[in-house]
Amino acid sequence: MPYVNIKLTGDHEAPSRTQKSEIIAGVTELLSRVLNKNPASTVVIIEEIPMDNYGLGGKSITEVRKTNTK
């Protein structure tokens, strides 16, 4: 049983319900096509991480994005 865990930033950049559905369907189809895995037993989890809980280079993503947009 394949298990795929996708972590994305949440908050205002969170994917829509439609985008999440497309990601789940696309990943399931990819594993079926490339690895011959059964779609019925493929698990795809999408986790949204608040940008203040995700760090890069010693700063939260919130701070990194503020710096990069200036």
KOLGU-4560 file (N, C-alpha, C; in nm, 3 decimals, padded with zeros to 5 digits):
<recs>
<n_xx: 00.084 n_yy: -00.118 n_zz: 00.000 ca_xx: 00.000 ca_yy: 00.000 ca_zz: 00.000 c_xx: 00.088 c_yy: 00.124 c_zz: 00.000 mol: A seq: 1 type: MET>
<n_xx: 00.093 n_yy: 00.198 n_zz: -00.109 ca_xx: 00.171 ca_yy: 00.322 ca_zz: -00.112 c_xx: 00.110 c_yy: 00.427 c_zz: -00.019 mol: A seq: 2 type: PRO>
<n_xx: 00.196 n_yy: 00.500 n_zz: 00.046 ca_xx: 00.155 ca_yy: 00.610 ca_zz: 00.135 c_xx: 00.239 c_yy: 00.731 c_zz: 00.097 mol: A seq: 3 type: TYR>
<n_xx: 00.174 n_yy: 00.838 n_zz: 00.054 ca_xx: 00.242 ca_yy: 00.959 ca_zz: 00.013 c_xx: 00.197 c_yy: 01.072 c_zz: 00.104 mol: A seq: 4 type: VAL>
<n_xx: 00.293 n_yy: 01.143 n_zz: 00.164 ca_xx: 00.262 ca_yy: 01.256 ca_zz: 00.252 c_xx: 00.317 c_yy: 01.382 c_zz: 00.188 mol: A seq: 5 type: ASN>
<n_xx: 00.228 n_yy: 01.472 n_zz: 00.151 ca_xx: 00.267 ca_yy: 01.597 ca_zz: 00.086 c_xx: 00.246 c_yy: 01.710 c_zz: 00.186 mol: A seq: 6 type: ILE>
<n_xx: 00.350 n_yy: 01.789 n_zz: 00.208 ca_xx: 00.341 ca_yy: 01.900 ca_zz: 00.301 c_xx: 00.354 c_yy: 02.030 c_zz: 00.224 mol: A seq: 7 type: LYS>
<n_xx: 00.256 n_yy: 02.118 n_zz: 00.244 ca_xx: 00.251 ca_yy: 02.246 ca_zz: 00.175 c_xx: 00.229 c_yy: 02.357 c_zz: 00.276 mol: A seq: 8 type: LEU>
<n_xx: 00.273 n_yy: 02.478 n_zz: 00.241 ca_xx: 00.243 ca_yy: 02.590 ca_zz: 00.329 c_xx: 00.093 c_yy: 02.616 c_zz: 00.324 mol: A seq: 9 type: THR>
<n_xx: 00.040 n_yy: 02.654 n_zz: 00.438 ca_xx: -00.102 ca_yy: 02.682 ca_zz: 00.448 c_xx: -00.126 c_yy: 02.832 c_zz: 00.447 mol: A seq: 10 type: GLY>
<n_xx: -00.206 n_yy: 02.877 n_zz: 00.542 ca_xx: -00.242 ca_yy: 03.017 ca_zz: 00.553 c_xx: -00.303 c_yy: 03.066 c_zz: 00.423 mol: A seq: 11 type: ASP>
<n_xx: -00.270 n_yy: 03.185 n_zz: 00.378 ca_xx: -00.331 ca_yy: 03.242 ca_zz: 00.257 c_xx: -00.283 c_yy: 03.174 c_zz: 00.129 mol: A seq: 12 type: HIS>
<n_xx: -00.179 n_yy: 03.092 n_zz: 00.137 ca_xx: -00.128 ca_yy: 03.022 ca_zz: 00.018 c_xx: -00.179 c_yy: 02.878 c_zz: 00.009 mol: A seq: 13 type: GLU>
<n_xx: -00.267 n_yy: 02.841 n_zz: 00.099 ca_xx: -00.316 ca_yy: 02.703 ca_zz: 00.101 c_xx: -00.387 c_yy: 02.669 c_zz: -00.030 mol: A seq: 14 type: ALA>
<n_xx: -00.367 n_yy: 02.546 n_zz: -00.077 ca_xx: -00.436 ca_yy: 02.506 ca_zz: -00.200 c_xx: -00.587 c_yy: 02.496 c_zz: -00.175 mol: A seq: 15 type: PRO>
<n_xx: -00.663 n_yy: 02.519 n_zz: -00.280 ca_xx: -00.809 ca_yy: 02.508 ca_zz: -00.271 c_xx: -00.849 c_yy: 02.360 c_zz: -00.265 mol: A seq: 16 type: SER>
<n_xx: -00.975 n_yy: 02.337 n_zz: -00.234 ca_xx: -01.028 ca_yy: 02.199 ca_zz: -00.231 c_xx: -01.011 c_yy: 02.135 c_zz: -00.369 mol: A seq: 17 type: ARG>
<n_xx: -01.035 n_yy: 02.211 n_zz: -00.474 ca_xx: -01.020 ca_yy: 02.160 ca_zz: -00.611 c_xx: -00.875 c_yy: 02.123 c_zz: -00.640 mol: A seq: 18 type: THR>
<n_xx: -00.782 n_yy: 02.209 n_zz: -00.600 ca_xx: -00.640 ca_yy: 02.181 ca_zz: -00.621 c_xx: -00.597 c_yy: 02.056 c_zz: -00.544 mol: A seq: 19 type: GLN>
<n_xx: -00.646 n_yy: 02.042 n_zz: -00.421 ca_xx: -00.613 ca_yy: 01.923 ca_zz: -00.342 c_xx: -00.665 c_yy: 01.797 c_zz: -00.410 mol: A seq: 20 type: LYS>
<n_xx: -00.785 n_yy: 01.803 n_zz: -00.462 ca_xx: -00.841 ca_yy: 01.687 ca_zz: -00.533 c_xx: -00.757 c_yy: 01.650 c_zz: -00.654 mol: A seq: 21 type: SER>
<n_xx: -00.710 n_yy: 01.752 n_zz: -00.726 ca_xx: -00.625 ca_yy: 01.727 ca_zz: -00.843 c_xx: -00.491 c_yy: 01.667 c_zz: -00.802 mol: A seq: 22 type: GLU>
<n_xx: -00.433 n_yy: 01.714 n_zz: -00.693 ca_xx: -00.306 ca_yy: 01.660 ca_zz: -00.644 c_xx: -00.325 c_yy: 01.513 c_zz: -00.607 mol: A seq: 23 type: ILE>
<n_xx: -00.430 n_yy: 01.484 n_zz: -00.530 ca_xx: -00.455 ca_yy: 01.345 ca_zz: -00.487 c_xx: -00.475 c_yy: 01.254 c_zz: -00.608 mol: A seq: 24 type: ILE>
<n_xx: -00.558 n_yy: 01.296 n_zz: -00.702 ca_xx: -00.583 ca_yy: 01.214 ca_zz: -00.821 c_xx: -00.456 c_yy: 01.198 c_zz: -00.904 mol: A seq: 25 type: ALA>
<n_xx: -00.380 n_yy: 01.306 n_zz: -00.920 ca_xx: -00.258 ca_yy: 01.300 ca_zz: -01.000 c_xx: -00.151 c_yy: 01.212 c_zz: -00.941 mol: A seq: 26 type: GLY>
<n_xx: -00.130 n_yy: 01.221 n_zz: -00.811 ca_xx: -00.029 ca_yy: 01.137 ca_zz: -00.744 c_xx: -00.072 c_yy: 00.991 c_zz: -00.751 mol: A seq: 27 type: VAL>
<n_xx: -00.199 n_yy: 00.966 n_zz: -00.729 ca_xx: -00.250 ca_yy: 00.828 ca_zz: -00.736 c_xx: -00.231 c_yy: 00.771 c_zz: -00.876 mol: A seq: 28 type: THR>
<n_xx: -00.264 n_yy: 00.850 n_zz: -00.977 ca_xx: -00.248 ca_yy: 00.805 ca_zz: -01.116 c_xx: -00.101 c_yy: 00.782 c_zz: -01.149 mol: A seq: 29 type: GLU>
<n_xx: -00.013 n_yy: 00.869 n_zz: -01.102 ca_xx: 00.131 ca_yy: 00.855 ca_zz: -01.127 c_xx: 00.185 c_yy: 00.724 c_zz: -01.070 mol: A seq: 30 type: LEU>
<n_xx: 00.149 n_yy: 00.694 n_zz: -00.945 ca_xx: 00.197 ca_yy: 00.570 ca_zz: -00.884 c_xx: 00.139 c_yy: 00.448 c_zz: -00.953 mol: A seq: 31 type: LEU>
<n_xx: 00.016 n_yy: 00.458 n_zz: -00.999 ca_xx: -00.045 ca_yy: 00.348 ca_zz: -01.072 c_xx: 00.027 c_yy: 00.325 c_zz: -01.205 mol: A seq: 32 type: SER>
<n_xx: 00.052 n_yy: 00.433 n_zz: -01.277 ca_xx: 00.113 ca_yy: 00.423 ca_zz: -01.410 c_xx: 00.261 c_yy: 00.384 c_zz: -01.403 mol: A seq: 33 type: ARG>
<n_xx: 00.336 n_yy: 00.448 n_zz: -01.315 ca_xx: 00.482 ca_yy: 00.428 ca_zz: -01.312 c_xx: 00.522 c_yy: 00.303 c_zz: -01.233 mol: A seq: 34 type: VAL>
<n_xx: 00.455 n_yy: 00.281 n_zz: -01.119 ca_xx: 00.494 ca_yy: 00.170 ca_zz: -01.032 c_xx: 00.394 c_yy: 00.055 c_zz: -01.031 mol: A seq: 35 type: LEU>
<n_xx: 00.289 n_yy: 00.067 n_zz: -01.114 ca_xx: 00.187 ca_yy: -00.036 ca_zz: -01.122 c_xx: 00.121 c_yy: -00.063 c_zz: -00.986 mol: A seq: 36 type: ASN>
<n_xx: 00.098 n_yy: 00.044 n_zz: -00.909 ca_xx: 00.034 ca_yy: 00.032 ca_zz: -00.778 c_xx: -00.117 c_yy: 00.041 c_zz: -00.794 mol: A seq: 37 type: LYS>
<n_xx: -00.186 n_yy: -00.028 n_zz: -00.707 ca_xx: -00.332 ca_yy: -00.030 ca_zz: -00.710 c_xx: -00.386 c_yy: 00.104 c_zz: -00.657 mol: A seq: 38 type: ASN>
<n_xx: -00.459 n_yy: 00.179 n_zz: -00.738 ca_xx: -00.514 ca_yy: 00.307 ca_zz: -00.691 c_xx: -00.603 c_yy: 00.293 c_zz: -00.568 mol: A seq: 39 type: PRO>
<n_xx: -00.673 n_yy: 00.181 n_zz: -00.557 ca_xx: -00.765 ca_yy: 00.161 ca_zz: -00.446 c_xx: -00.694 c_yy: 00.149 c_zz: -00.311 mol: A seq: 40 type: ALA>
<n_xx: -00.565 n_yy: 00.117 n_zz: -00.315 ca_xx: -00.491 ca_yy: 00.103 ca_zz: -00.189 c_xx: -00.383 c_yy: 00.211 c_zz: -00.174 mol: A seq: 41 type: SER>
<n_xx: -00.388 n_yy: 00.314 n_zz: -00.256 ca_xx: -00.291 ca_yy: 00.423 ca_zz: -00.249 c_xx: -00.345 c_yy: 00.533 c_zz: -00.158 mol: A seq: 42 type: THR>
<n_xx: -00.266 n_yy: 00.569 n_zz: -00.059 ca_xx: -00.305 ca_yy: 00.673 ca_zz: 00.038 c_xx: -00.224 c_yy: 00.798 c_zz: 00.007 mol: A seq: 43 type: VAL>
<n_xx: -00.293 n_yy: 00.911 n_zz: -00.005 ca_xx: -00.227 ca_yy: 01.041 ca_zz: -00.024 c_xx: -00.277 c_yy: 01.134 c_zz: 00.086 mol: A seq: 44 type: VAL>
<n_xx: -00.184 n_yy: 01.187 n_zz: 00.163 ca_xx: -00.215 ca_yy: 01.279 ca_zz: 00.272 c_xx: -00.156 c_yy: 01.415 c_zz: 00.236 mol: A seq: 45 type: ILE>
<n_xx: -00.237 n_yy: 01.520 n_zz: 00.249 ca_xx: -00.188 ca_yy: 01.656 ca_zz: 00.228 c_xx: -00.194 c_yy: 01.727 c_zz: 00.363 mol: A seq: 46 type: ILE>
<n_xx: -00.078 n_yy: 01.774 n_zz: 00.408 ca_xx: -00.070 ca_yy: 01.848 ca_zz: 00.533 c_xx: -00.038 c_yy: 01.993 c_zz: 00.502 mol: A seq: 47 type: GLU>
<n_xx: -00.116 n_yy: 02.082 n_zz: 00.561 ca_xx: -00.090 ca_yy: 02.225 ca_zz: 00.547 c_xx: -00.014 c_yy: 02.272 c_zz: 00.672 mol: A seq: 48 type: GLU>
<n_xx: 00.100 n_yy: 02.333 n_zz: 00.649 ca_xx: 00.184 ca_yy: 02.380 ca_zz: 00.758 c_xx: 00.175 c_yy: 02.531 c_zz: 00.765 mol: A seq: 49 type: ILE>
<n_xx: 00.132 n_yy: 02.586 n_zz: 00.880 ca_xx: 00.131 ca_yy: 02.731 ca_zz: 00.893 c_xx: 00.271 c_yy: 02.787 c_zz: 00.868 mol: A seq: 50 type: PRO>
<n_xx: 00.278 n_yy: 02.899 n_zz: 00.798 ca_xx: 00.408 ca_yy: 02.954 ca_zz: 00.760 c_xx: 00.493 c_yy: 02.994 c_zz: 00.880 mol: A seq: 51 type: MET>
<n_xx: 00.432 n_yy: 03.018 n_zz: 00.995 ca_xx: 00.510 ca_yy: 03.048 ca_zz: 01.115 c_xx: 00.569 c_yy: 02.921 c_zz: 01.177 mol: A seq: 52 type: ASP>
<n_xx: 00.523 n_yy: 02.804 n_zz: 01.133 ca_xx: 00.573 ca_yy: 02.677 ca_zz: 01.186 c_xx: 00.672 c_yy: 02.610 c_zz: 01.091 mol: A seq: 53 type: ASN>
<n_xx: 00.719 n_yy: 02.682 n_zz: 00.992 ca_xx: 00.805 ca_yy: 02.626 ca_zz: 00.888 c_xx: 00.921 c_yy: 02.723 c_zz: 00.874 mol: A seq: 54 type: TYR>
<n_xx: 01.043 n_yy: 02.672 n_zz: 00.894 ca_xx: 01.159 ca_yy: 02.759 ca_zz: 00.892 c_xx: 01.254 c_yy: 02.729 c_zz: 00.778 mol: A seq: 55 type: GLY>
<n_xx: 01.325 n_yy: 02.833 n_zz: 00.736 ca_xx: 01.426 ca_yy: 02.821 ca_zz: 00.632 c_xx: 01.535 c_yy: 02.922 c_zz: 00.663 mol: A seq: 56 type: LEU>
<n_xx: 01.657 n_yy: 02.876 n_zz: 00.675 ca_xx: 01.768 ca_yy: 02.966 ca_zz: 00.701 c_xx: 01.758 c_yy: 03.039 c_zz: 00.835 mol: A seq: 57 type: GLY>
<n_xx: 01.696 n_yy: 02.975 n_zz: 00.933 ca_xx: 01.686 ca_yy: 03.035 ca_zz: 01.065 c_xx: 01.570 c_yy: 03.132 c_zz: 01.082 mol: A seq: 58 type: GLY>
<n_xx: 01.484 n_yy: 03.144 n_zz: 00.980 ca_xx: 01.369 ca_yy: 03.234 ca_zz: 00.988 c_xx: 01.244 c_yy: 03.158 c_zz: 00.949 mol: A seq: 59 type: LYS>
<n_xx: 01.130 n_yy: 03.203 n_zz: 01.002 ca_xx: 01.004 ca_yy: 03.143 ca_zz: 00.959 c_xx: 00.979 c_yy: 03.180 c_zz: 00.813 mol: A seq: 60 type: SER>
<n_xx: 00.900 n_yy: 03.099 n_zz: 00.746 ca_xx: 00.868 ca_yy: 03.129 ca_zz: 00.606 c_xx: 00.796 c_yy: 03.263 c_zz: 00.596 mol: A seq: 61 type: ILE>
<n_xx: 00.717 n_yy: 03.298 n_zz: 00.697 ca_xx: 00.653 ca_yy: 03.429 ca_zz: 00.698 c_xx: 00.757 c_yy: 03.539 c_zz: 00.685 mol: A seq: 62 type: THR>
<n_xx: 00.865 n_yy: 03.529 n_zz: 00.763 ca_xx: 00.971 ca_yy: 03.630 ca_zz: 00.758 c_xx: 01.051 c_yy: 03.623 c_zz: 00.629 mol: A seq: 63 type: GLU>
<n_xx: 01.079 n_yy: 03.504 n_zz: 00.583 ca_xx: 01.153 ca_yy: 03.486 ca_zz: 00.457 c_xx: 01.076 c_yy: 03.551 c_zz: 00.342 mol: A seq: 64 type: VAL>
<n_xx: 00.947 n_yy: 03.528 n_zz: 00.337 ca_xx: 00.866 ca_yy: 03.583 ca_zz: 00.227 c_xx: 00.857 c_yy: 03.735 c_zz: 00.236 mol: A seq: 65 type: ARG>
<n_xx: 00.854 n_yy: 03.790 n_zz: 00.357 ca_xx: 00.853 ca_yy: 03.935 ca_zz: 00.372 c_xx: 00.981 c_yy: 03.995 c_zz: 00.316 mol: A seq: 66 type: LYS>
<n_xx: 01.094 n_yy: 03.929 n_zz: 00.345 ca_xx: 01.226 ca_yy: 03.975 ca_zz: 00.299 c_xx: 01.237 c_yy: 03.964 c_zz: 00.147 mol: A seq: 67 type: THR>
<n_xx: 01.188 n_yy: 03.855 n_zz: 00.091 ca_xx: 01.202 ca_yy: 03.829 ca_zz: -00.053 c_xx: 01.109 c_yy: 03.913 c_zz: -00.139 mol: A seq: 68 type: ASN>
<n_xx: 01.007 n_yy: 03.974 n_zz: -00.081 ca_xx: 00.915 ca_yy: 04.056 ca_zz: -00.162 c_xx: 00.955 c_yy: 04.202 c_zz: -00.163 mol: A seq: 69 type: THR>
<n_xx: 01.059 n_yy: 04.236 n_zz: -00.090 ca_xx: 01.104 ca_yy: 04.376 ca_zz: -00.086 c_xx: 01.201 c_yy: 04.406 c_zz: -00.196 mol: A seq: 70 type: LYS>
</recs>
